[in-house]
Amino acid sequence: LSVCTEVDATGHCSVFERIVAADYDNSLGDLHHMSAFDHDSLRKACEHKQLCPALQRVVGGGTRLDDLSHLQAFVHPPRTRNGFGKPTEKDENNPEFKLMVTGQPYTDGFASY
C-alpha cells in the first residue's frame, strides 16, 4: 500500500478521522481510501476485541458499509486456527496479534506494522 495522500502536517488523515467519528455516515469512497492507502500508524485496537459486533457481522458474511469501515480503522484479533480461541504459535508471530496483546505497533527492525 502507498502512503496516505490525505495526511496533514500533524499526521492526521481526514478520511480516517471521519470514519472513527461515532456520528459519521461512512461512504464507499472513504472505505476505498482506507483500503487503498496505508493507515497502520493510525489504527488502534478495538475495545471490543473479538466480541466486536462489526467483526462478528463481517465474519458471519455481513457487508454493511459501517462494519467494513470499522474493520479498516481498528485492529481486531486475527482469527486463529481455532476460530477466536487460544492462539497457536503461528498466530503469535502475526503482527496484528502482537499489536492486540501489547498495544504497540510491531517492528522487526526493518519495517513496522
C-alpha positions as CSV (number, residue, x, y, z in Angstrom):
1,L,0.0,0.0,0.0
2,S,1.2,3.5,-0.7
3,V,1.4,6.3,1.8
4,C,-1.9,8.1,2.5
5,T,-2.4,11.3,0.5
6,E,-4.8,12.9,3.0
7,V,-2.4,13.1,5.9
8,D,-2.0,16.7,7.1
9,A,1.1,18.3,8.8
10,T,0.0,16.9,12.2
11,G,-0.1,13.3,10.9
12,H,-3.9,13.0,10.8
13,C,-5.8,11.6,7.9
14,S,-9.1,13.4,7.4
15,V,-10.8,10.3,6.0
16,F,-9.6,8.2,8.9
17,E,-10.8,10.8,11.4
18,R,-14.3,10.8,9.7
19,I,-14.5,7.0,9.9
20,V,-13.7,6.8,13.6
21,A,-16.2,9.6,14.5
22,A,-19.2,7.9,16.1
23,D,-21.8,10.0,14.3
24,Y,-20.4,9.8,10.8
25,D,-22.2,8.1,7.9
26,N,-19.4,6.2,6.1
27,S,-19.1,6.5,2.4
28,L,-17.9,4.0,-0.2
29,G,-15.2,6.5,-1.2
30,D,-13.9,6.6,2.3
31,L,-13.8,2.8,2.5
32,H,-11.9,2.7,-0.8
33,H,-9.5,5.3,0.5
34,M,-8.9,3.3,3.7
35,S,-8.2,0.1,1.8
36,A,-6.0,1.8,-0.9
37,F,-3.6,3.6,1.4
38,D,-1.5,2.6,4.5
39,H,-3.1,3.8,7.8
40,D,-1.4,1.3,10.1
41,S,0.3,4.0,12.1
42,L,-3.2,5.5,12.9
43,R,-5.0,2.3,13.8
44,K,-5.8,1.4,17.4
45,A,-7.0,-1.8,18.9
46,C,-10.8,-2.1,19.0
47,E,-12.0,-2.0,22.6
48,H,-14.4,-4.9,22.0
49,K,-11.7,-7.2,20.6
50,Q,-13.2,-10.5,19.4
51,L,-16.6,-9.6,20.8
52,C,-16.8,-6.6,18.4
53,P,-20.3,-6.5,16.8
54,A,-18.9,-5.3,13.5
55,L,-16.3,-8.0,13.4
56,Q,-18.9,-10.7,14.2
57,R,-21.2,-9.5,11.5
58,V,-18.4,-9.4,8.8
59,V,-17.1,-12.8,9.9
60,G,-20.7,-14.1,9.5
61,G,-20.8,-12.8,5.9
62,G,-22.2,-9.3,6.5
63,T,-21.3,-6.4,4.2
64,R,-22.5,-3.3,6.0
65,L,-20.5,-0.3,5.0
66,D,-20.1,0.9,8.5
67,D,-18.8,-2.5,9.6
68,L,-16.3,-2.7,6.8
69,S,-15.1,0.8,7.5
70,H,-14.7,0.0,11.2
71,L,-12.6,-3.0,10.4
72,Q,-10.3,-0.8,8.3
73,A,-9.9,1.7,11.1
74,F,-9.4,-0.5,14.1
75,V,-7.3,-3.6,14.8
76,H,-9.1,-6.7,15.8
77,P,-7.7,-10.0,17.0
78,P,-7.0,-12.2,14.0
79,R,-9.0,-15.3,13.7
80,T,-6.8,-18.2,14.8
81,R,-6.7,-21.7,13.5
82,N,-9.1,-22.3,16.5
83,G,-11.6,-19.6,15.5
84,F,-11.2,-16.8,18.1
85,G,-9.8,-19.3,20.7
86,K,-6.3,-19.7,22.1
87,P,-3.7,-18.6,19.6
88,T,-1.3,-21.0,18.1
89,E,2.5,-20.3,17.8
90,K,1.9,-19.1,14.2
91,D,-0.8,-16.7,15.4
92,E,1.6,-15.2,18.0
93,N,4.0,-14.3,15.1
94,N,1.3,-12.3,13.4
95,P,2.0,-8.5,13.7
96,E,-1.7,-7.7,14.3
97,F,-1.8,-10.3,17.1
98,K,1.2,-8.6,18.7
99,L,-0.5,-5.2,18.4
100,M,-3.6,-6.5,20.2
101,V,-1.5,-8.1,23.0
102,T,1.0,-5.2,23.6
103,G,-0.9,-2.2,22.3
104,Q,2.3,-1.2,20.4
105,P,2.9,-1.4,16.7
106,Y,5.1,-4.4,15.8
107,T,8.5,-3.7,14.4
108,D,11.2,-6.2,13.2
109,G,13.9,-3.6,12.8
110,F,13.2,-3.1,9.1
111,A,9.5,-2.4,8.8
112,S,6.8,-1.6,11.3
113,Y,3.3,-2.9,11.1
